[in-house]
Amino acid sequence: MENAKQRKGSVEVRHIEPTRKNLKEFTQFQIDLYDGNPFYVPPLVSDDVDTLDPSVNPAFDFCDCAYFMAYRDGKPVGRIAAMINKQVNESSGKKMCRFGFFDFIDDPEVSGALLDAAEDWARKKGMDKLVGPLGFTDLDREGLLVEGFEELSTMATNYNYPYYAEHLEHHGLKKESDWIEFLMEVPDHVPERYDRIADIVKKKYNLRVLKYKSRTRAKKEYGHALFHLVNAAYSQLYQYSRLTERQIEYYIKIYLNLLNFDLCTFVVEPKGRLVGLGLAMPSMSRALQKSKGKMFPFGWYHLLKGLKGKNDRVDLLLVAVHPEYQNKGVNALMFQDLVPQFIKYGYKYAESNPEMETNAKVQSQWEYFNTRQHRRRRSYSKKL
């Protein structure tokens, strides 16, 4: 299972080879650690294994990675992934190693041994800074939860115990950056100001909203354009890893098949260029909890029910506006379209995705909703 072992006190750290069997054990550790926690939402094991598998995830075209698990008396007590995103390092001119998929029991000896293993590997690769928790790219979960431990987590974000932050700080890591998240009440009508701004923007810039009933047609006409817009809109954000064509093909196959296109808004120019995008989907949190991260034997039923059944919460997966149209009211067009759909499906609350605490432009789009900032997550760093 391992090609190297290190012992730190009573803890044995093993370098894990990325076989499917080993990656399932690596993923399952987190699910077992949080068994019975009412706020934790497990990943779908098969999805996480695919993300971690170099033969599946196209991010490995430009990423190096090493996986480590910690054992005591033969039982797993922690895990960590060390990742080098060469694309981000080249564009930033830095030598950073990311860490993520980091979980451990409440024992500083365990967390320290895992961090030591990641740091040793990073130094051997010529890196001079450790930063995380991050994934391979921005479409992976990122950030350590530091506020909101009694809030139900989401499909797209990490959950962790409060002691994680204490361990990282104890081992010498410092705050790098924070993300904040908002829970919004779905109003019973589109806020008047958004309605007015949307009408002005449509006339001023000659924009229109596209809606699709056919998933096949949507993927064919705007599948690639969707992710190219994400690249353009997010290019200046913290640690952004530009999506390659292979990644785009991969994500089209994985994610677009899950979407209800009633909950997707495409804003286009007269000739059809995509300049704004809003994607939402019903919360899968309860369904994933019931499935325990497994499709079989009965997980598929809970997941299908989560997608198709009654739900009072919707996740705002993605909001992107082309840089040419940012701060020009394009978001109002999306809300003018999406809010009636949220009402139609009976959603009472909408979850934002993590937003950089310094990104006032993004946060301002919620100002006409009744919102509560209910979670905060953090990345940490350490010089090597």
N, C-alpha and C positions, 0 to 999 in steps of 0.2 A: 504493500500500500504506500510505503514511503521510500524515498531514496536517501534520506538524511534524517538524523535524530539529534536533538540537543536537549540537555537536561539542565534545568534551572531549579535548584533545590529539589522539591518533591514533584516538580512539573516536568513532563517530557513533551517537547515540541517536535512534531513530525512535519517534514516537507511533503505535502500531498501531491501525488501525480494526478493529473486531470482526467482520470477515467470516469465513465458515467457512474459506475458504482461508487467511487470515492466522492464524486461531486454530489451524489444524492445524500451520502452521509454528512458531508459538509453543510448542505442545505438543511437537512433534517435537524441538525444540532440546535439551530435557532428555534425551530418549531417546538422542540421538546423543552427548551429552556423557558419558553413562555406559555407552556401548557396551563390552561385555566385562567390566564390573565384576560379580563374582560375587555381590555382596550387594544390589545395586540391583534393585528390582522396578518395572518401568515401569507407568504407568497404562494403562488402555484408552483409546486416543487419542479415540475417539468420546465416551466419558464425560467426559473433561476438556474437550473442545471444547463439549459441551453445558453443562457447568458455567460455562464462560467466556462463553457466548453469551447476550446480554441478551434475545434473542427466545425462549429456551428456559427458562432458569433463573428460577424465580419469586422468588429472592432479590433480583433486580433491581427488585422492587416497592419495596424500601426500601434498596437499595444503589446507590451511584455507583462507577464504576470507570474506570481508564485503564490501558492496556497499553503497555509500552515494550520495545523490543529494541535491543541494542547490536551494532554492526557494526565490524569493522576490515578494511580492504581489501575491502569488499563481502561479507565472510563473517560470519555471526552468531556472537557471542561471549558473549552473555548476554541475560537477560530478567527482567522484574519486572512484577508487577501492583500497582497502588495502589488500595485499596478503602475506601470510607466506608460503614460500616453505620450508617445513620441511626437504626435501631431501638435498637441498643445505645447509641449516643451520647445519644439522648433519655432512655433509662432510667437511664443513669449520670451524666448531666449533664456529659459531657466532650466534647471536640472532637478525637477521635482518627481518624487515618488508618491503616488496616492496610496492610501489604505482604505479599505472598506470591507463589507461583509464581516464586521468586527463584533463579535458577541462573546460573552464570558461570564462565568459565575462571579459572585461578589468576593473576589480574592485578588488583591494587588499582585501577588506572586504570579497568578495566571495571566492577568492583563499585561504585566510587565514582560513576562517571557514571550508573549506573542508580539508585542511591540519590538522587543529586542530582535526577534527573528526577522520581522519586516525591515527594520533598520539595517541589520547586517546585510540582507539581500540587496537593499537599495544602495548601500555604500559600495558593494562589489560591482554594481552596475554603473557606478560613477555619479550617483545622485548626491545632492547636498542639502535636500530639504524633504521632509515628510509632511504630507498634508491630507486631511480627510476628516470624517468619512466621506468618500466620494466613490462613484462607480467608474466604469471604463469611460462612459460618456454621460451627457446630461440627461439622457433618457433612462438612466439607471437611478435607483434611489440614492439620495445624498443627504448629508447633514445628520448631526447627533441631536436628538430631542433634548432640549433643556427646559422647556416650559410646555405644559399641556399633557401631563402624564395621565390625567383622568379624562382625556378626550379620546373618543373612538378614532383609531388610526384609519388610514385610507389605503387603497390598493397600490398607490403610486409612491408612498412614503414609508420611511423607517419608523419603527417604534422601538424604544429601548427603556430599560429601567433607569431611575434617577441616579443610581450609583455610577453609571458609565462616565459622566462628566467628571466626577470626583477622581476617578482612576486616571483619566487622561491628564488632568491637571497635576495630580500627584507624580506622574511620570514625566513631567516637564513640558507638556504641550500647552500652547497658548492659543487664545481665540484668534482665528483668521478672518472669519466672516459669519454673519447671521442671515438666516432667512426667516420670514414671518408668514403666517397663514391666517386666513380669515374665514369665518363662518357667516354666511349671509342669509337673512330671511328672504324667501321668495315673495315679492309683493303681489297683491291681487290685480295689479295692472302695471304696464310699463311706466316708470317715473316720467312725469310730464316733461322734465328737462331733457331726458334722453330722447323722447319722442321728437321734441322740437329740434334738438341738435341733429338727430338722424335725418330729418327732412331737409334741413339746411345743407348738410354734407352731401346728400344724394344729388341735390340740384347744383351745388357749387362745383363738385368734382365729377359729376356725371357718373356716379358709382351705382351699382345695383347689387342686390343680394340674390345668390343662386341657392336653390334648394334641390335636393336629389331624392328620388324614390328608389332608383336603381343603384345598388352598391357597385355593381360591375361598371356602370357608366361613370360613376363618381371617381372610381379608382383609375379608370382609363384616361379621363379628361383632366383630373387634378391630383392624382396620387403623387406624382413626382413634384408637381408645382407646390403642393402642400409642404413638403419637406424642404424644398429650396427656399420657400418663404421663411420657414423656421430658421434656416441658416442665415438669411439676410437680417431677420428681426433680432436674433439672439447673438449675433457675431461679437458684440462688444461686452457681453455679460461675463461674469466671473467664471473662469476655468472652462469656457465653452469649447467643446470639441466639435468642429464642423463635420456634418454628416457626409459621408462619401456616397457615391452611387450604389455601391454594394450594400451599404447600410440602408439606404433608402429603399432598395428593392426588398430587403429583409423586413423592414418595418411596415411596408405596404402589405406584405403577406400576413404579418402577425396582427397588426393593430386595426387596420381598416375593416377587416372582417367582423370586428366586434361592435362597430359603431352603429347606432341608430341615427340615420341621417336626418331625422326630424330635429335632432339635437346638435346638428352641425351647420354652421353658417359660413358660406363662402362669399366674400366681398370682392367684386371684380370691376375692372375698368370696362369701357365700352367694347374694346376688342378682346376682352376675356382674360386679361392678365390678372392673376390673383394678387390682391394687395392686403387682404384682411382675412383672418381665420379665427373661428371660435368652435372648439370641439368640447363636447360634454358627454358624459355617460352616467347612467344610474350608479349609485354607490354599490360597490361589490363587497363592502366590508363585512357585512353580516353573512353573506353567502360564502366568502372565503373562510370565515370562522367556522361555519358549519361543515365545510368540506375538509377542514384541517389541512388545506393545501394540496389535496389529492383529487384527481379526476375520478378515480375508481375506488370502491365499487359504486358509491352513491354521490360522490362529490359533484359529478356532472349535473345531477338533478338540482342541487342547491345553486350552482353557478348559473344554470339556465333560468331558474326561478329569479335569481338576482337580476338578470338582464331583462327578463320579460314580465316579471310579476310586479306587485305593488311595492312602492318604495317612497319614502318621504324625503330622500336626500339624493342630490345629483352632484357629481364631481366635475368641476371645470378643469378638464385635462390640459387644455392648451388655448391660449389667446395670443395671437401673433399679428402684428401690423408691420407692413413694409416701412423701412426707415423714411421713405419719401412722404409717408402719410401719418407718421407718428405725431401726436399732439394736435391732430386736425379733426378729432371727433369721430373717427372711424369706429371706435369701440361702441359708440352709441348705436350704430347700425346693427351691430351684433346683438346688443341687449334688446333692441326693438324687435328683433326676430326671435331671440331665444326665450325671453321672459314669457311670452304667450305659450310657448311649447312647454316650459316648466310648469305653468299653471295647468295646461291640458293634461299632463301626466301626473298631476297631484303632488309635485315636489314642494316641500315646505322650506327646505334649507339647501343652500349651495355651498360647496367647499371650494375654496381657491387652492391652487397649487402653491408650493413655496415660492416666495418672492424675496429678492434681496432687500434687507431692511433699508438700504440706501436708495432704492429704486422708487422715488416718489411718483414718477410718471405712471408706473403700473398701479401703485396703491391708490392713486387719485381716481381710478376708474370705478372704485366701489363707493365713492363718497355719497352717492344718492340712494344707497341701499342701507338698510338697518344691519350693521355688521358688528362682529365681535372678533378681535384678534385673539385667537384661542390656542395657537401653538407657536413655538419658536424653536428653531434648530440651528446648529452651529457647526462650522468646520474649524478644525484645530491644525496647528502646524508646529514643526520643531526643526531646528537646524541640525544637520547631521555632521 
